[in-house]
Amino acid sequence: MRLDKTAFSRQSFADAADHRRHYSQMSPQEKAKTFQYLMSLAYGFATGEWPQMDKTAFQVRRRR
């Protein structure tokens, strides 16, 4: 999966400061829920479950 960079737009410093003020007033649980929702939108699986990590791309090696 790739991040959809067209889903975002430029904003002014004033708009960014306003977003920061809004998120700073949220509880940690609300922030986590919002983060998960925005990440799911960015990666295109907002309506479903988070996909499982493909663990076949990794291998375990022992250090000697």
Predicted model as a PDB file, atoms N, CA, C, CB and O in Angstrom, pLDDT in the B-factor column:
MODEL        1                                                                  
ATOM      1  N   MET A   1       0.832  -1.178   0.000  1.00 59.00           N  
ATOM      2  CA  MET A   1       0.000   0.000   0.000  1.00 59.00           C  
ATOM      3  C   MET A   1       0.879   1.243   0.000  1.00 59.00           C  
ATOM      4  CB  MET A   1      -0.948  -0.003   1.206  1.00 59.00           C  
ATOM      5  O   MET A   1       1.983   1.252   0.544  1.00 59.00           O  
ATOM      6  N   ARG A   2       0.361   2.277  -0.618  1.00 71.00           N  
ATOM      7  CA  ARG A   2       1.103   3.523  -0.661  1.00 71.00           C  
ATOM      8  C   ARG A   2       0.234   4.652  -0.100  1.00 71.00           C  
ATOM      9  CB  ARG A   2       1.560   3.842  -2.108  1.00 71.00           C  
ATOM     10  O   ARG A   2      -0.993   4.606  -0.186  1.00 71.00           O  
ATOM     11  N   LEU A   3       0.883   5.651   0.467  1.00 68.00           N  
ATOM     12  CA  LEU A   3       0.190   6.811   0.992  1.00 68.00           C  
ATOM     13  C   LEU A   3      -0.343   7.647  -0.165  1.00 68.00           C  
ATOM     14  CB  LEU A   3       1.123   7.647   1.894  1.00 68.00           C  
ATOM     15  O   LEU A   3       0.402   7.961  -1.093  1.00 68.00           O  
ATOM     16  N   ASP A   4      -1.607   8.006  -0.121  1.00 69.00           N  
ATOM     17  CA  ASP A   4      -2.224   8.835  -1.160  1.00 69.00           C  
ATOM     18  C   ASP A   4      -1.909  10.293  -0.863  1.00 69.00           C  
ATOM     19  CB  ASP A   4      -3.771   8.601  -1.233  1.00 69.00           C  
ATOM     20  O   ASP A   4      -2.576  10.920  -0.039  1.00 69.00           O  
ATOM     21  N   LYS A   5      -0.896  10.834  -1.530  1.00 72.00           N  
ATOM     22  CA  LYS A   5      -0.457  12.199  -1.267  1.00 72.00           C  
ATOM     23  C   LYS A   5      -1.408  13.240  -1.835  1.00 72.00           C  
ATOM     24  CB  LYS A   5       0.918  12.413  -1.834  1.00 72.00           C  
ATOM     25  O   LYS A   5      -1.297  14.418  -1.496  1.00 72.00           O  
ATOM     26  N   THR A   6      -2.341  12.836  -2.692  1.00 75.00           N  
ATOM     27  CA  THR A   6      -3.306  13.788  -3.231  1.00 75.00           C  
ATOM     28  C   THR A   6      -4.418  14.089  -2.235  1.00 75.00           C  
ATOM     29  CB  THR A   6      -3.901  13.255  -4.524  1.00 75.00           C  
ATOM     30  O   THR A   6      -5.212  15.002  -2.458  1.00 75.00           O  
ATOM     31  N   ALA A   7      -4.487  13.346  -1.154  1.00 68.00           N  
ATOM     32  CA  ALA A   7      -5.541  13.545  -0.162  1.00 68.00           C  
ATOM     33  C   ALA A   7      -5.243  14.732   0.753  1.00 68.00           C  
ATOM     34  CB  ALA A   7      -5.721  12.282   0.669  1.00 68.00           C  
ATOM     35  O   ALA A   7      -6.096  15.141   1.540  1.00 68.00           O  
ATOM     36  N   PHE A   8      -4.055  15.274   0.652  1.00 71.00           N  
ATOM     37  CA  PHE A   8      -3.651  16.368   1.527  1.00 71.00           C  
ATOM     38  C   PHE A   8      -3.485  17.645   0.718  1.00 71.00           C  
ATOM     39  CB  PHE A   8      -2.344  16.024   2.266  1.00 71.00           C  
ATOM     40  O   PHE A   8      -3.264  17.599  -0.492  1.00 71.00           O  
ATOM     41  N   SER A   9      -3.591  18.761   1.378  1.00 74.00           N  
ATOM     42  CA  SER A   9      -3.430  20.040   0.697  1.00 74.00           C  
ATOM     43  C   SER A   9      -2.563  20.966   1.534  1.00 74.00           C  
ATOM     44  CB  SER A   9      -4.799  20.688   0.416  1.00 74.00           C  
ATOM     45  O   SER A   9      -2.394  20.764   2.736  1.00 74.00           O  
ATOM     46  N   ARG A  10      -2.021  21.978   0.887  1.00 79.00           N  
ATOM     47  CA  ARG A  10      -1.229  22.967   1.605  1.00 79.00           C  
ATOM     48  C   ARG A  10      -2.161  23.806   2.468  1.00 79.00           C  
ATOM     49  CB  ARG A  10      -0.423  23.864   0.621  1.00 79.00           C  
ATOM     50  O   ARG A  10      -3.342  23.980   2.168  1.00 79.00           O  
ATOM     51  N   GLN A  11      -1.587  24.319   3.550  1.00 78.00           N  
ATOM     52  CA  GLN A  11      -2.367  25.179   4.416  1.00 78.00           C  
ATOM     53  C   GLN A  11      -1.486  26.311   4.922  1.00 78.00           C  
ATOM     54  CB  GLN A  11      -2.967  24.380   5.590  1.00 78.00           C  
ATOM     55  O   GLN A  11      -0.260  26.211   4.898  1.00 78.00           O  
ATOM     56  N   SER A  12      -2.097  27.359   5.367  1.00 83.00           N  
ATOM     57  CA  SER A  12      -1.346  28.495   5.892  1.00 83.00           C  
ATOM     58  C   SER A  12      -0.873  28.176   7.309  1.00 83.00           C  
ATOM     59  CB  SER A  12      -2.212  29.789   5.876  1.00 83.00           C  
ATOM     60  O   SER A  12      -1.334  27.216   7.926  1.00 83.00           O  
ATOM     61  N   PHE A  13       0.047  28.989   7.813  1.00 83.00           N  
ATOM     62  CA  PHE A  13       0.516  28.807   9.181  1.00 83.00           C  
ATOM     63  C   PHE A  13      -0.614  29.041  10.177  1.00 83.00           C  
ATOM     64  CB  PHE A  13       1.686  29.751   9.476  1.00 83.00           C  
ATOM     65  O   PHE A  13      -0.667  28.395  11.223  1.00 83.00           O  
ATOM     66  N   ALA A  14      -1.511  29.956   9.856  1.00 83.00           N  
ATOM     67  CA  ALA A  14      -2.648  30.234  10.745  1.00 83.00           C  
ATOM     68  C   ALA A  14      -3.574  29.015  10.822  1.00 83.00           C  
ATOM     69  CB  ALA A  14      -3.438  31.481  10.250  1.00 83.00           C  
ATOM     70  O   ALA A  14      -4.042  28.655  11.902  1.00 83.00           O  
ATOM     71  N   ASP A  15      -3.834  28.387   9.683  1.00 78.00           N  
ATOM     72  CA  ASP A  15      -4.670  27.180   9.689  1.00 78.00           C  
ATOM     73  C   ASP A  15      -4.004  26.061  10.476  1.00 78.00           C  
ATOM     74  CB  ASP A  15      -4.955  26.714   8.254  1.00 78.00           C  
ATOM     75  O   ASP A  15      -4.664  25.352  11.235  1.00 78.00           O  
ATOM     76  N   ALA A  16      -2.703  25.902  10.296  1.00 74.00           N  
ATOM     77  CA  ALA A  16      -1.978  24.858  11.015  1.00 74.00           C  
ATOM     78  C   ALA A  16      -2.013  25.119  12.514  1.00 74.00           C  
ATOM     79  CB  ALA A  16      -0.526  24.772  10.523  1.00 74.00           C  
ATOM     80  O   ALA A  16      -2.165  24.178  13.293  1.00 74.00           O  
ATOM     81  N   ALA A  17      -1.878  26.355  12.933  1.00 77.00           N  
ATOM     82  CA  ALA A  17      -1.933  26.691  14.354  1.00 77.00           C  
ATOM     83  C   ALA A  17      -3.322  26.398  14.912  1.00 77.00           C  
ATOM     84  CB  ALA A  17      -1.565  28.174  14.579  1.00 77.00           C  
ATOM     85  O   ALA A  17      -3.455  25.958  16.054  1.00 77.00           O  
ATOM     86  N   ASP A  18      -4.346  26.639  14.114  1.00 80.00           N  
ATOM     87  CA  ASP A  18      -5.711  26.360  14.555  1.00 80.00           C  
ATOM     88  C   ASP A  18      -5.914  24.856  14.762  1.00 80.00           C  
ATOM     89  CB  ASP A  18      -6.730  26.902  13.531  1.00 80.00           C  
ATOM     90  O   ASP A  18      -6.564  24.448  15.724  1.00 80.00           O  
ATOM     91  N   HIS A  19      -5.364  24.035  13.871  1.00 77.00           N  
ATOM     92  CA  HIS A  19      -5.457  22.580  14.020  1.00 77.00           C  
ATOM     93  C   HIS A  19      -4.726  22.135  15.278  1.00 77.00           C  
ATOM     94  CB  HIS A  19      -4.877  21.862  12.780  1.00 77.00           C  
ATOM     95  O   HIS A  19      -5.206  21.277  16.019  1.00 77.00           O  
ATOM     96  N   ARG A  20      -3.571  22.722  15.510  1.00 79.00           N  
ATOM     97  CA  ARG A  20      -2.785  22.356  16.687  1.00 79.00           C  
ATOM     98  C   ARG A  20      -3.568  22.677  17.961  1.00 79.00           C  
ATOM     99  CB  ARG A  20      -1.422  23.094  16.687  1.00 79.00           C  
ATOM    100  O   ARG A  20      -3.586  21.880  18.899  1.00 79.00           O  
ATOM    101  N   ARG A  21      -4.200  23.820  17.992  1.00 81.00           N  
ATOM    102  CA  ARG A  21      -4.991  24.216  19.165  1.00 81.00           C  
ATOM    103  C   ARG A  21      -6.150  23.226  19.375  1.00 81.00           C  
ATOM    104  CB  ARG A  21      -5.539  25.672  18.994  1.00 81.00           C  
ATOM    105  O   ARG A  21      -6.452  22.840  20.504  1.00 81.00           O  
ATOM    106  N   HIS A  22      -6.782  22.830  18.283  1.00 82.00           N  
ATOM    107  CA  HIS A  22      -7.907  21.886  18.373  1.00 82.00           C  
ATOM    108  C   HIS A  22      -7.453  20.538  18.930  1.00 82.00           C  
ATOM    109  CB  HIS A  22      -8.557  21.689  16.990  1.00 82.00           C  
ATOM    110  O   HIS A  22      -8.086  19.989  19.831  1.00 82.00           O  
ATOM    111  N   TYR A  23      -6.353  20.008  18.390  1.00 84.00           N  
ATOM    112  CA  TYR A  23      -5.892  18.689  18.828  1.00 84.00           C  
ATOM    113  C   TYR A  23      -5.288  18.716  20.226  1.00 84.00           C  
ATOM    114  CB  TYR A  23      -4.874  18.147  17.850  1.00 84.00           C  
ATOM    115  O   TYR A  23      -5.316  17.699  20.919  1.00 84.00           O  
ATOM    116  N   SER A  24      -4.749  19.840  20.656  1.00 86.00           N  
ATOM    117  CA  SER A  24      -4.170  19.908  21.996  1.00 86.00           C  
ATOM    118  C   SER A  24      -5.245  19.844  23.072  1.00 86.00           C  
ATOM    119  CB  SER A  24      -3.353  21.184  22.154  1.00 86.00           C  
ATOM    120  O   SER A  24      -4.946  19.524  24.222  1.00 86.00           O  
ATOM    121  N   GLN A  25      -6.485  20.142  22.719  1.00 89.00           N  
ATOM    122  CA  GLN A  25      -7.581  20.091  23.686  1.00 89.00           C  
ATOM    123  C   GLN A  25      -8.229  18.708  23.764  1.00 89.00           C  
ATOM    124  CB  GLN A  25      -8.630  21.126  23.328  1.00 89.00           C  
ATOM    125  O   GLN A  25      -9.122  18.497  24.585  1.00 89.00           O  
ATOM    126  N   MET A  26      -7.799  17.769  22.931  1.00 90.00           N  
ATOM    127  CA  MET A  26      -8.369  16.424  22.935  1.00 90.00           C  
ATOM    128  C   MET A  26      -7.694  15.556  24.000  1.00 90.00           C  
ATOM    129  CB  MET A  26      -8.224  15.773  21.543  1.00 90.00           C  
ATOM    130  O   MET A  26      -6.542  15.786  24.368  1.00 90.00           O  
ATOM    131  N   SER A  27      -8.424  14.567  24.483  1.00 94.00           N  
ATOM    132  CA  SER A  27      -7.839  13.604  25.422  1.00 94.00           C  
ATOM    133  C   SER A  27      -6.922  12.660  24.638  1.00 94.00           C  
ATOM    134  CB  SER A  27      -8.959  12.799  26.187  1.00 94.00           C  
ATOM    135  O   SER A  27      -7.048  12.560  23.417  1.00 94.00           O  
ATOM    136  N   PRO A  28      -6.009  11.971  25.315  1.00 93.00           N  
ATOM    137  CA  PRO A  28      -5.135  11.024  24.614  1.00 93.00           C  
ATOM    138  C   PRO A  28      -5.924   9.938  23.866  1.00 93.00           C  
ATOM    139  CB  PRO A  28      -4.180  10.370  25.610  1.00 93.00           C  
ATOM    140  O   PRO A  28      -5.509   9.506  22.791  1.00 93.00           O  
ATOM    141  N   GLN A  29      -7.046   9.500  24.422  1.00 95.00           N  
ATOM    142  CA  GLN A  29      -7.859   8.482  23.753  1.00 95.00           C  
ATOM    143  C   GLN A  29      -8.475   9.042  22.467  1.00 95.00           C  
ATOM    144  CB  GLN A  29      -8.969   7.969  24.700  1.00 95.00           C  
ATOM    145  O   GLN A  29      -8.524   8.352  21.449  1.00 95.00           O  
ATOM    146  N   GLU A  30      -8.943  10.288  22.516  1.00 93.00           N  
ATOM    147  CA  GLU A  30      -9.510  10.921  21.319  1.00 93.00           C  
ATOM    148  C   GLU A  30      -8.439  11.120  20.247  1.00 93.00           C  
ATOM    149  CB  GLU A  30     -10.153  12.274  21.681  1.00 93.00           C  
ATOM    150  O   GLU A  30      -8.695  10.929  19.058  1.00 93.00           O  
ATOM    151  N   LYS A  31      -7.234  11.506  20.681  1.00 91.00           N  
ATOM    152  CA  LYS A  31      -6.122  11.687  19.741  1.00 91.00           C  
ATOM    153  C   LYS A  31      -5.778  10.368  19.060  1.00 91.00           C  
ATOM    154  CB  LYS A  31      -4.882  12.249  20.465  1.00 91.00           C  
ATOM    155  O   LYS A  31      -5.559  10.335  17.849  1.00 91.00           O  
ATOM    156  N   ALA A  32      -5.730   9.282  19.829  1.00 91.00           N  
ATOM    157  CA  ALA A  32      -5.401   7.973  19.266  1.00 91.00           C  
ATOM    158  C   ALA A  32      -6.459   7.530  18.264  1.00 91.00           C  
ATOM    159  CB  ALA A  32      -5.261   6.930  20.379  1.00 91.00           C  
ATOM    160  O   ALA A  32      -6.130   7.016  17.195  1.00 91.00           O  
ATOM    161  N   LYS A  33      -7.720   7.729  18.608  1.00 89.00           N  
ATOM    162  CA  LYS A  33      -8.810   7.341  17.711  1.00 89.00           C  
ATOM    163  C   LYS A  33      -8.767   8.162  16.416  1.00 89.00           C  
ATOM    164  CB  LYS A  33     -10.174   7.521  18.413  1.00 89.00           C  
ATOM    165  O   LYS A  33      -8.969   7.626  15.327  1.00 89.00           O  
ATOM    166  N   THR A  34      -8.503   9.460  16.548  1.00 87.00           N  
ATOM    167  CA  THR A  34      -8.400  10.331  15.373  1.00 87.00           C  
ATOM    168  C   THR A  34      -7.213   9.936  14.511  1.00 87.00           C  
ATOM    169  CB  THR A  34      -8.276  11.800  15.799  1.00 87.00           C  
ATOM    170  O   THR A  34      -7.326   9.899  13.286  1.00 87.00           O  
ATOM    171  N   PHE A  35      -6.067   9.638  15.135  1.00 88.00           N  
ATOM    172  CA  PHE A  35      -4.883   9.227  14.393  1.00 88.00           C  
ATOM    173  C   PHE A  35      -5.152   7.947  13.602  1.00 88.00           C  
ATOM    174  CB  PHE A  35      -3.701   9.023  15.345  1.00 88.00           C  
ATOM    175  O   PHE A  35      -4.803   7.858  12.425  1.00 88.00           O  
ATOM    176  N   GLN A  36      -5.764   6.967  14.241  1.00 85.00           N  
ATOM    177  CA  GLN A  36      -6.054   5.710  13.545  1.00 85.00           C  
ATOM    178  C   GLN A  36      -6.999   5.935  12.374  1.00 85.00           C  
ATOM    179  CB  GLN A  36      -6.656   4.689  14.512  1.00 85.00           C  
ATOM    180  O   GLN A  36      -6.834   5.330  11.315  1.00 85.00           O  
ATOM    181  N   TYR A  37      -7.982   6.797  12.558  1.00 84.00           N  
ATOM    182  CA  TYR A  37      -8.927   7.080  11.479  1.00 84.00           C  
ATOM    183  C   TYR A  37      -8.233   7.777  10.313  1.00 84.00           C  
ATOM    184  CB  TYR A  37     -10.085   7.942  11.996  1.00 84.00           C  
ATOM    185  O   TYR A  37      -8.447   7.410   9.158  1.00 84.00           O  
ATOM    186  N   LEU A  38      -7.402   8.783  10.606  1.00 83.00           N  
ATOM    187  CA  LEU A  38      -6.712   9.499   9.533  1.00 83.00           C  
ATOM    188  C   LEU A  38      -5.714   8.598   8.802  1.00 83.00           C  
ATOM    189  CB  LEU A  38      -5.991  10.723  10.098  1.00 83.00           C  
ATOM    190  O   LEU A  38      -5.562   8.698   7.585  1.00 83.00           O  
ATOM    191  N   MET A  39      -5.038   7.721   9.541  1.00 82.00           N  
ATOM    192  CA  MET A  39      -4.117   6.784   8.894  1.00 82.00           C  
ATOM    193  C   MET A  39      -4.870   5.818   7.992  1.00 82.00           C  
ATOM    194  CB  MET A  39      -3.315   6.005   9.944  1.00 82.00           C  
ATOM    195  O   MET A  39      -4.400   5.496   6.902  1.00 82.00           O  
ATOM    196  N   SER A  40      -6.031   5.355   8.434  1.00 82.00           N  
ATOM    197  CA  SER A  40      -6.799   4.427   7.609  1.00 82.00           C  
ATOM    198  C   SER A  40      -7.300   5.123   6.340  1.00 82.00           C  
ATOM    199  CB  SER A  40      -7.986   3.850   8.409  1.00 82.00           C  
ATOM    200  O   SER A  40      -7.351   4.504   5.277  1.00 82.00           O  
ATOM    201  N   LEU A  41      -7.668   6.397   6.441  1.00 80.00           N  
ATOM    202  CA  LEU A  41      -8.061   7.153   5.245  1.00 80.00           C  
ATOM    203  C   LEU A  41      -6.877   7.322   4.294  1.00 80.00           C  
ATOM    204  CB  LEU A  41      -8.624   8.533   5.640  1.00 80.00           C  
ATOM    205  O   LEU A  41      -7.017   7.154   3.083  1.00 80.00           O  
ATOM    206  N   ALA A  42      -5.725   7.653   4.844  1.00 78.00           N  
ATOM    207  CA  ALA A  42      -4.548   7.899   4.013  1.00 78.00           C  
ATOM    208  C   ALA A  42      -4.113   6.650   3.256  1.00 78.00           C  
ATOM    209  CB  ALA A  42      -3.401   8.406   4.869  1.00 78.00           C  
ATOM    210  O   ALA A  42      -3.654   6.740   2.117  1.00 78.00           O  
ATOM    211  N   TYR A  43      -4.256   5.485   3.885  1.00 77.00           N  
ATOM    212  CA  TYR A  43      -3.832   4.245   3.242  1.00 77.00           C  
ATOM    213  C   TYR A  43      -4.962   3.504   2.552  1.00 77.00           C  
ATOM    214  CB  TYR A  43      -3.200   3.348   4.250  1.00 77.00           C  
ATOM    215  O   TYR A  43      -4.736   2.436   1.982  1.00 77.00           O  
ATOM    216  N   GLY A  44      -6.178   4.045   2.589  1.00 74.00           N  
ATOM    217  CA  GLY A  44      -7.273   3.504   1.797  1.00 74.00           C  
ATOM    218  C   GLY A  44      -8.001   2.309   2.355  1.00 74.00           C  
ATOM    219  O   GLY A  44      -8.545   1.523   1.579  1.00 74.00           O  
ATOM    220  N   PHE A  45      -8.040   2.128   3.671  1.00 77.00           N  
ATOM    221  CA  PHE A  45      -8.812   1.023   4.232  1.00 77.00           C  
ATOM    222  C   PHE A  45      -9.695   1.523   5.380  1.00 77.00           C  
ATOM    223  CB  PHE A  45      -7.870  -0.103   4.723  1.00 77.00           C  
ATOM    224  O   PHE A  45      -9.801   0.884   6.427  1.00 77.00           O  
ATOM    225  N   ALA A  46     -10.320   2.675   5.158  1.00 69.00           N  
ATOM    226  CA  ALA A  46     -11.123   3.322   6.207  1.00 69.00           C  
ATOM    227  C   ALA A  46     -12.345   2.502   6.598  1.00 69.00           C  
ATOM    228  CB  ALA A  46     -11.567   4.697   5.748  1.00 69.00           C  
ATOM    229  O   ALA A  46     -12.770   2.556   7.752  1.00 69.00           O  
ATOM    230  N   THR A  47     -12.913   1.757   5.682  1.00 69.00           N  
ATOM    231  CA  THR A  47     -14.140   1.039   6.000  1.00 69.00           C  
ATOM    232  C   THR A  47     -13.887  -0.355   6.548  1.00 69.00           C  
ATOM    233  CB  THR A  47     -15.002   0.946   4.781  1.00 69.00           C  
ATOM    234  O   THR A  47     -14.822  -0.997   7.026  1.00 69.00           O  
ATOM    235  N   GLY A  48     -12.678  -0.836   6.495  1.00 70.00           N  
ATOM    236  CA  GLY A  48     -12.407  -2.199   6.933  1.00 70.00           C  
ATOM    237  C   GLY A  48     -11.400  -2.265   8.054  1.00 70.00           C  
ATOM    238  O   GLY A  48     -11.039  -1.252   8.653  1.00 70.00           O  
ATOM    239  N   GLU A  49     -10.958  -3.466   8.325  1.00 75.00           N  
ATOM    240  CA  GLU A  49      -9.962  -3.699   9.356  1.00 75.00           C  
ATOM    241  C   GLU A  49      -8.580  -3.321   8.841  1.00 75.00           C  
ATOM    242  CB  GLU A  49      -9.987  -5.164   9.814  1.00 75.00           C  
ATOM    243  O   GLU A  49      -8.341  -3.277   7.634  1.00 75.00           O  
ATOM    244  N   TRP A  50      -7.676  -3.049   9.778  1.00 74.00           N  
ATOM    245  CA  TRP A  50      -6.296  -2.776   9.395  1.00 74.00           C  
ATOM    246  C   TRP A  50      -5.726  -4.069   8.789  1.00 74.00           C  
ATOM    247  CB  TRP A  50      -5.436  -2.283  10.637  1.00 74.00           C  
ATOM    248  O   TRP A  50      -5.965  -5.151   9.324  1.00 74.00           O  
ATOM    249  N   PRO A  51      -4.994  -3.973   7.703  1.00 75.00           N  
ATOM    250  CA  PRO A  51      -4.446  -5.179   7.088  1.00 75.00           C  
ATOM    251  C   PRO A  51      -3.360  -5.805   7.963  1.00 75.00           C  
ATOM    252  CB  PRO A  51      -3.881  -4.857   5.702  1.00 75.00           C  
ATOM    253  O   PRO A  51      -2.675  -5.118   8.720  1.00 75.00           O  
ATOM    254  N   GLN A  52      -3.227  -7.102   7.842  1.00 79.00           N  
ATOM    255  CA  GLN A  52      -2.188  -7.806   8.579  1.00 79.00           C  
ATOM    256  C   GLN A  52      -0.820  -7.510   7.958  1.00 79.00           C  
ATOM    257  CB  GLN A  52      -2.466  -9.329   8.594  1.00 79.00           C  
ATOM    258  O   GLN A  52      -0.701  -7.354   6.743  1.00 79.00           O  
ATOM    259  N   MET A  53       0.193  -7.437   8.796  1.00 76.00           N  
ATOM    260  CA  MET A  53       1.545  -7.189   8.307  1.00 76.00           C  
ATOM    261  C   MET A  53       2.054  -8.433   7.582  1.00 76.00           C  
ATOM    262  CB  MET A  53       2.496  -6.802   9.475  1.00 76.00           C  
ATOM    263  O   MET A  53       1.880  -9.553   8.063  1.00 76.00           O  
ATOM    264  N   ASP A  54       2.679  -8.232   6.430  1.00 78.00           N  
ATOM    265  CA  ASP A  54       3.250  -9.338   5.666  1.00 78.00           C  
ATOM    266  C   ASP A  54       4.580  -9.715   6.303  1.00 78.00           C  
ATOM    267  CB  ASP A  54       3.434  -8.959   4.156  1.00 78.00           C  
ATOM    268  O   ASP A  54       5.586  -9.039   6.093  1.00 78.00           O  
ATOM    269  N   LYS A  55       4.585 -10.773   7.067  1.00 78.00           N  
ATOM    270  CA  LYS A  55       5.783 -11.173   7.795  1.00 78.00           C  
ATOM    271  C   LYS A  55       6.702 -12.051   6.964  1.00 78.00           C  
ATOM    272  CB  LYS A  55       5.400 -11.897   9.057  1.00 78.00           C  
ATOM    273  O   LYS A  55       7.755 -12.465   7.450  1.00 78.00           O  
ATOM    274  N   THR A  56       6.333 -12.344   5.725  1.00 82.00           N  
ATOM    275  CA  THR A  56       7.196 -13.160   4.877  1.00 82.00           C  
ATOM    276  C   THR A  56       8.371 -12.356   4.339  1.00 82.00           C  
ATOM    277  CB  THR A  56       6.398 -13.750   3.723  1.00 82.00           C  
ATOM    278  O   THR A  56       9.325 -12.935   3.819  1.00 82.00           O  
ATOM    279  N   ALA A  57       8.321 -11.042   4.453  1.00 77.00           N  
ATOM    280  CA  ALA A  57       9.399 -10.197   3.932  1.00 77.00           C  
ATOM    281  C   ALA A  57      10.571 -10.124   4.901  1.00 77.00           C  
ATOM    282  CB  ALA A  57       8.878  -8.791   3.644  1.00 77.00           C  
ATOM    283  O   ALA A  57      11.616  -9.570   4.561  1.00 77.00           O  
ATOM    284  N   PHE A  58      10.415 -10.672   6.098  1.00 76.00           N  
ATOM    285  CA  PHE A  58      11.450 -10.596   7.110  1.00 76.00           C  
ATOM    286  C   PHE A  58      11.975 -11.989   7.434  1.00 76.00           C  
ATOM    287  CB  PHE A  58      10.918  -9.914   8.374  1.00 76.00           C  
ATOM    288  O   PHE A  58      11.294 -12.994   7.233  1.00 76.00           O  
ATOM    289  N   GLN A  59      13.187 -12.020   7.933  1.00 76.00           N  
ATOM    290  CA  GLN A  59      13.736 -13.294   8.375  1.00 76.00           C  
ATOM    291  C   GLN A  59      14.528 -13.072   9.653  1.00 76.00           C  
ATOM    292  CB  GLN A  59      14.625 -13.934   7.277  1.00 76.00           C  
ATOM    293  O   GLN A  59      15.070 -11.991   9.883  1.00 76.00           O  
ATOM    294  N   VAL A  60      14.586 -14.092  10.468  1.00 77.00           N  
ATOM    295  CA  VAL A  60      15.282 -14.014  11.736  1.00 77.00           C  
ATOM    296  C   VAL A  60      16.655 -14.639  11.568  1.00 77.00           C  
ATOM    297  CB  VAL A  60      14.481 -14.715  12.863  1.00 77.00           C  
ATOM    298  O   VAL A  60      16.791 -15.757  11.070  1.00 77.00           O  
ATOM    299  N   ARG A  61      17.664 -13.901  11.990  1.00 81.00           N  
ATOM    300  CA  ARG A  61      19.044 -14.427  11.953  1.00 81.00           C  
ATOM    301  C   ARG A  61      19.622 -14.383  13.354  1.00 81.00           C  
ATOM    302  CB  ARG A  61      19.943 -13.611  10.962  1.00 81.00           C  
ATOM    303  O   ARG A  61      19.359 -13.454  14.118  1.00 81.00           O  
ATOM    304  N   ARG A  62      20.392 -15.370  13.676  1.00 83.00           N  
ATOM    305  CA  ARG A  62      21.034 -15.413  14.986  1.00 83.00           C  
ATOM    306  C   ARG A  62      22.384 -14.727  14.923  1.00 83.00           C  
ATOM    307  CB  ARG A  62      21.192 -16.862  15.474  1.00 83.00           C  
ATOM    308  O   ARG A  62      23.152 -14.902  13.977  1.00 83.00           O  
ATOM    309  N   ARG A  63      22.652 -13.943  15.955  1.00 80.00           N  
ATOM    310  CA  ARG A  63      23.966 -13.303  16.047  1.00 80.00           C  
ATOM    311  C   ARG A  63      24.935 -14.268  16.710  1.00 80.00           C  
ATOM    312  CB  ARG A  63      23.889 -11.962  16.842  1.00 80.00           C  
ATOM    313  O   ARG A  63      24.558 -14.999  17.626  1.00 80.00           O  
ATOM    314  N   ARG A  64      26.129 -14.275  16.271  1.00 75.00           N  
ATOM    315  CA  ARG A  64      27.139 -15.168  16.874  1.00 75.00           C  
ATOM    316  C   ARG A  64      28.172 -14.412  17.621  1.00 75.00           C  
ATOM    317  CB  ARG A  64      27.809 -16.007  15.830  1.00 75.00           C  
ATOM    318  O   ARG A  64      29.088 -15.011  18.184  1.00 75.00           O  
TER     319      ARG A  64                                                      
ENDMDL                                                                          
END                                                                             
